[in-house]
């Protein structure tokens, strides 16, 4: 399935059915009176967040979502049926905006969350509703109200427990492929990964965590360089950040050069990103001289958990998985208390 994180769709709620003008006509019943029924309500358009979807690809194939109209009223006091609501399932983590104004309508952050984006038109009243003591034979009925039509901009940000961030070619895709069943593209050149990739990591016998591999961010990403905005928005949904550094590229005179560079981009994009809990994984410890680079980063970040790993050989990955699981569980407990 192709990963798509933006789409524009057109939704239209159903129009209400018209009311009916009708009179009772039966043998031996003179002046039977009005018996026109009401029209039915048009269908609402309801957006639902689903945990079973992780892409907006289908909305590039189908962009129009019209709900059905309500049925018209009929004689003999028969009211028209209400139209069924149109349910549109979106991936959890989708922000819905008015495509014309840019205003945010709803943030579907939780699976199962619902939002009625377009209300169905009400049904018109039949002439039976207008009978009075002075007007016993009304010949009027209301038309059904029209539905609402909206153009929506959908923007998906992946929901993940852990966001895997780092400059290009530090080994994020290799790490994700070792930890999970995800198979991102891996090659020996920068910007191999062009779309965010989600993997499920099993820890112990039954615990799992979701890790999102965010494509390589570069300097200027907060201003849109290298599709920075498209990538950084996925980081916002992650509970914990795992910042990967390449041991072979660490400057011994300033081991935090790359670390600081990327954190400046996170803070420039959103101040909240700068406050997220962050671990550091120094990758490629299988290379000669990498142990020294790892120690330099540890000493430079005394208040941050720094792990030495090799995504290629698997060194240090078990310790890293358990640390991430503990952090994710702690965060979820805090959120549950709030």
Buried (B, 14 or more C-beta within 10 A) or exposed (E): EEBBBEBBBEBBBBBBBBBBBBBBEEEEEEEEEBBBBBBBBBBBBBBBBBEEBBBBBBBBEEBEBBBBBBBBBBBEBBBBBBBEBBBBBBBBBBBBBBBEEEEEBBBBBEBEBEBEBBBBBBBBBBBBBBBEEEEEEBEBBBBBBBBBEBBBBBBBBBBBBBBBBBBBBBBBBBBBBBBBEBEBEBEEEEEBBEBBBBBBBBBEEEEEBBBBBBBBBBBEBBEEEBBBEBBBBBBBBBBBBBBBBBBBBBEEEEBBEBBEBBBBBBBBBBEEBEEBBBBBBBBBBBBEEBEEBBBBBBEBBEEBBBBBBBBBEEBBBEEBBEBBBEBBEEBEEEEEEE
